[in-house]
Amino acid sequence: MELSDRILVGKIGAILQQNGQTLSVAESCTGGLVGMLLTSEPGSSKWFAGGVIAYADRIKTDLLGVPSEMIQKFGAVSNEVVAAMAGSIRNLTGTDYSLSISGIAGPTGQTREKPVGTVCMAVDSNGSCTTVMKHFSNSHSHSREVVRKASASYLLTMLHSKLREDGK
């Protein structure tokens, strides 16, 4: 775990715990990395409820209730799908905040519109959902680990910004 991620997770945990709030996650391309980063923080059980690794589209639809028509229309890597994933996991777990992420870590799965490194992320809080589509890569190659780590860190940064914004 990068020191910057450790510091960020500590800040996230402190804010959630101070406010008596909870968090859940629905992950696809990161395969549990976001949950691992969050649970690396001592005391995270006070504010982290858990999550789902919805790697296959079938899990997104069957477990999280994302409409298959939505996945067919927009693709699993879309702001629409991550918003639905985030809303669903927040409702299922009863948490105050939820995160979701879906992307193309590579080396395959890309399209012209969505190359390797394309990742969609969402932060949901009481039905107010912020989504973003980003492209992560390194200058030498599209490494799965580079995409996964960069996108997990970015999602945590999004959450921290939302928590600070909500605290104003």
Contacts in CASP RR format, 6 or more apart in sequence:
PFRMAT RR
TARGET T0000
AUTHOR 0000-0000-0000
METHOD contacts of the structure
MODEL  1
MELSDRILVGKIGAILQQNGQTLSVAESCTGGLVGMLLTSEPGSSKWFAG
GVIAYADRIKTDLLGVPSEMIQKFGAVSNEVVAAMAGSIRNLTGTDYSLS
ISGIAGPTGQTREKPVGTVCMAVDSNGSCTTVMKHFSNSHSHSREVVRKA
SASYLLTMLHSKLREDGK
1 37 0 8 1.000
1 40 0 8 1.000
2 149 0 8 1.000
2 153 0 8 1.000
4 153 0 8 1.000
5 37 0 8 1.000
5 152 0 8 1.000
5 153 0 8 1.000
5 156 0 8 1.000
6 40 0 8 1.000
6 41 0 8 1.000
8 153 0 8 1.000
8 156 0 8 1.000
8 157 0 8 1.000
8 160 0 8 1.000
9 37 0 8 1.000
9 38 0 8 1.000
9 40 0 8 1.000
9 41 0 8 1.000
9 44 0 8 1.000
9 156 0 8 1.000
10 41 0 8 1.000
11 160 0 8 1.000
12 23 0 8 1.000
12 38 0 8 1.000
12 41 0 8 1.000
12 156 0 8 1.000
12 159 0 8 1.000
12 160 0 8 1.000
12 163 0 8 1.000
13 41 0 8 1.000
13 44 0 8 1.000
13 47 0 8 1.000
15 21 0 8 1.000
15 160 0 8 1.000
15 163 0 8 1.000
15 164 0 8 1.000
15 167 0 8 1.000
16 22 0 8 1.000
16 23 0 8 1.000
16 47 0 8 1.000
16 96 0 8 1.000
16 97 0 8 1.000
16 163 0 8 1.000
17 43 0 8 1.000
17 46 0 8 1.000
17 47 0 8 1.000
19 167 0 8 1.000
20 47 0 8 1.000
20 96 0 8 1.000
21 47 0 8 1.000
21 95 0 8 1.000
21 96 0 8 1.000
21 97 0 8 1.000
22 47 0 8 1.000
22 48 0 8 1.000
22 49 0 8 1.000
22 93 0 8 1.000
22 94 0 8 1.000
22 95 0 8 1.000
22 96 0 8 1.000
22 97 0 8 1.000
23 38 0 8 1.000
23 47 0 8 1.000
23 48 0 8 1.000
23 49 0 8 1.000
23 95 0 8 1.000
23 96 0 8 1.000
23 97 0 8 1.000
23 98 0 8 1.000
23 99 0 8 1.000
23 159 0 8 1.000
24 48 0 8 1.000
24 49 0 8 1.000
24 50 0 8 1.000
24 51 0 8 1.000
24 89 0 8 1.000
24 90 0 8 1.000
24 92 0 8 1.000
24 93 0 8 1.000
24 94 0 8 1.000
24 95 0 8 1.000
24 97 0 8 1.000
24 98 0 8 1.000
24 99 0 8 1.000
25 32 0 8 1.000
25 34 0 8 1.000
25 35 0 8 1.000
25 38 0 8 1.000
25 50 0 8 1.000
25 51 0 8 1.000
25 52 0 8 1.000
25 89 0 8 1.000
25 98 0 8 1.000
25 99 0 8 1.000
25 100 0 8 1.000
25 101 0 8 1.000
26 51 0 8 1.000
26 52 0 8 1.000
26 54 0 8 1.000
26 64 0 8 1.000
26 85 0 8 1.000
26 86 0 8 1.000
26 88 0 8 1.000
26 89 0 8 1.000
26 98 0 8 1.000
26 99 0 8 1.000
26 100 0 8 1.000
26 101 0 8 1.000
27 33 0 8 1.000
27 34 0 8 1.000
27 35 0 8 1.000
27 51 0 8 1.000
27 52 0 8 1.000
27 53 0 8 1.000
27 54 0 8 1.000
27 100 0 8 1.000
27 101 0 8 1.000
28 53 0 8 1.000
28 54 0 8 1.000
28 55 0 8 1.000
28 60 0 8 1.000
28 76 0 8 1.000
28 85 0 8 1.000
28 100 0 8 1.000
28 101 0 8 1.000
28 102 0 8 1.000
28 103 0 8 1.000
29 55 0 8 1.000
29 77 0 8 1.000
29 101 0 8 1.000
29 102 0 8 1.000
29 103 0 8 1.000
29 104 0 8 1.000
29 105 0 8 1.000
29 119 0 8 1.000
29 147 0 8 1.000
29 148 0 8 1.000
29 151 0 8 1.000
30 101 0 8 1.000
30 148 0 8 1.000
30 151 0 8 1.000
30 152 0 8 1.000
31 53 0 8 1.000
31 55 0 8 1.000
31 148 0 8 1.000
32 53 0 8 1.000
33 148 0 8 1.000
33 149 0 8 1.000
33 152 0 8 1.000
34 99 0 8 1.000
34 101 0 8 1.000
34 152 0 8 1.000
34 155 0 8 1.000
34 156 0 8 1.000
35 48 0 8 1.000
35 50 0 8 1.000
35 51 0 8 1.000
37 152 0 8 1.000
37 156 0 8 1.000
38 44 0 8 1.000
38 48 0 8 1.000
39 48 0 8 1.000
49 93 0 8 1.000
49 94 0 8 1.000
49 95 0 8 1.000
50 93 0 8 1.000
51 89 0 8 1.000
51 93 0 8 1.000
52 59 0 8 1.000
52 63 0 8 1.000
52 64 0 8 1.000
52 89 0 8 1.000
52 92 0 8 1.000
53 59 0 8 1.000
54 60 0 8 1.000
54 63 0 8 1.000
54 64 0 8 1.000
54 85 0 8 1.000
57 68 0 8 1.000
57 71 0 8 1.000
57 76 0 8 1.000
60 66 0 8 1.000
60 71 0 8 1.000
60 76 0 8 1.000
60 81 0 8 1.000
60 85 0 8 1.000
60 102 0 8 1.000
61 67 0 8 1.000
61 68 0 8 1.000
61 71 0 8 1.000
64 84 0 8 1.000
64 85 0 8 1.000
64 88 0 8 1.000
64 89 0 8 1.000
64 92 0 8 1.000
65 84 0 8 1.000
65 88 0 8 1.000
66 81 0 8 1.000
66 84 0 8 1.000
66 85 0 8 1.000
66 88 0 8 1.000
67 84 0 8 1.000
70 80 0 8 1.000
70 81 0 8 1.000
70 84 0 8 1.000
71 81 0 8 1.000
73 80 0 8 1.000
74 80 0 8 1.000
74 81 0 8 1.000
75 81 0 8 1.000
76 102 0 8 1.000
76 103 0 8 1.000
77 102 0 8 1.000
77 103 0 8 1.000
77 104 0 8 1.000
77 114 0 8 1.000
77 118 0 8 1.000
77 119 0 8 1.000
77 120 0 8 1.000
77 133 0 8 1.000
78 102 0 8 1.000
78 120 0 8 1.000
78 133 0 8 1.000
79 120 0 8 1.000
79 122 0 8 1.000
79 131 0 8 1.000
79 132 0 8 1.000
79 133 0 8 1.000
81 102 0 8 1.000
81 120 0 8 1.000
82 100 0 8 1.000
82 101 0 8 1.000
82 102 0 8 1.000
82 120 0 8 1.000
82 121 0 8 1.000
82 122 0 8 1.000
82 131 0 8 1.000
83 100 0 8 1.000
83 122 0 8 1.000
83 124 0 8 1.000
83 129 0 8 1.000
83 131 0 8 1.000
85 100 0 8 1.000
85 102 0 8 1.000
85 122 0 8 1.000
86 98 0 8 1.000
86 99 0 8 1.000
86 100 0 8 1.000
86 122 0 8 1.000
86 123 0 8 1.000
86 124 0 8 1.000
86 129 0 8 1.000
87 98 0 8 1.000
87 100 0 8 1.000
87 122 0 8 1.000
87 124 0 8 1.000
87 127 0 8 1.000
87 129 0 8 1.000
89 95 0 8 1.000
89 98 0 8 1.000
89 100 0 8 1.000
90 96 0 8 1.000
90 97 0 8 1.000
90 98 0 8 1.000
90 124 0 8 1.000
90 125 0 8 1.000
90 127 0 8 1.000
96 125 0 8 1.000
96 126 0 8 1.000
97 123 0 8 1.000
97 124 0 8 1.000
97 125 0 8 1.000
97 159 0 8 1.000
97 162 0 8 1.000
97 163 0 8 1.000
98 122 0 8 1.000
98 123 0 8 1.000
98 124 0 8 1.000
98 125 0 8 1.000
99 121 0 8 1.000
99 122 0 8 1.000
99 123 0 8 1.000
99 124 0 8 1.000
99 155 0 8 1.000
99 158 0 8 1.000
99 159 0 8 1.000
100 121 0 8 1.000
100 122 0 8 1.000
100 124 0 8 1.000
101 119 0 8 1.000
101 120 0 8 1.000
101 121 0 8 1.000
101 122 0 8 1.000
101 151 0 8 1.000
101 152 0 8 1.000
101 155 0 8 1.000
102 119 0 8 1.000
102 120 0 8 1.000
103 117 0 8 1.000
103 118 0 8 1.000
103 119 0 8 1.000
103 120 0 8 1.000
103 147 0 8 1.000
103 151 0 8 1.000
104 110 0 8 1.000
104 114 0 8 1.000
104 115 0 8 1.000
104 116 0 8 1.000
104 117 0 8 1.000
104 118 0 8 1.000
104 119 0 8 1.000
104 147 0 8 1.000
105 116 0 8 1.000
105 117 0 8 1.000
105 144 0 8 1.000
105 147 0 8 1.000
105 148 0 8 1.000
106 116 0 8 1.000
106 117 0 8 1.000
106 142 0 8 1.000
106 144 0 8 1.000
106 147 0 8 1.000
107 116 0 8 1.000
107 142 0 8 1.000
107 144 0 8 1.000
108 116 0 8 1.000
109 116 0 8 1.000
110 116 0 8 1.000
110 117 0 8 1.000
110 118 0 8 1.000
115 135 0 8 1.000
115 142 0 8 1.000
116 137 0 8 1.000
116 142 0 8 1.000
116 147 0 8 1.000
117 135 0 8 1.000
117 136 0 8 1.000
117 137 0 8 1.000
117 142 0 8 1.000
117 147 0 8 1.000
117 151 0 8 1.000
118 133 0 8 1.000
118 134 0 8 1.000
118 135 0 8 1.000
119 133 0 8 1.000
119 134 0 8 1.000
119 135 0 8 1.000
119 136 0 8 1.000
119 147 0 8 1.000
119 151 0 8 1.000
119 154 0 8 1.000
120 131 0 8 1.000
120 132 0 8 1.000
120 133 0 8 1.000
120 134 0 8 1.000
121 131 0 8 1.000
121 132 0 8 1.000
121 134 0 8 1.000
121 151 0 8 1.000
121 154 0 8 1.000
121 155 0 8 1.000
121 158 0 8 1.000
122 129 0 8 1.000
122 130 0 8 1.000
122 131 0 8 1.000
122 132 0 8 1.000
123 129 0 8 1.000
123 130 0 8 1.000
123 155 0 8 1.000
123 158 0 8 1.000
123 159 0 8 1.000
123 162 0 8 1.000
124 130 0 8 1.000
125 162 0 8 1.000
125 166 0 8 1.000
130 158 0 8 1.000
130 162 0 8 1.000
132 158 0 8 1.000
134 151 0 8 1.000
134 154 0 8 1.000
136 146 0 8 1.000
136 147 0 8 1.000
136 150 0 8 1.000
136 151 0 8 1.000
136 154 0 8 1.000
137 146 0 8 1.000
137 147 0 8 1.000
138 146 0 8 1.000
END
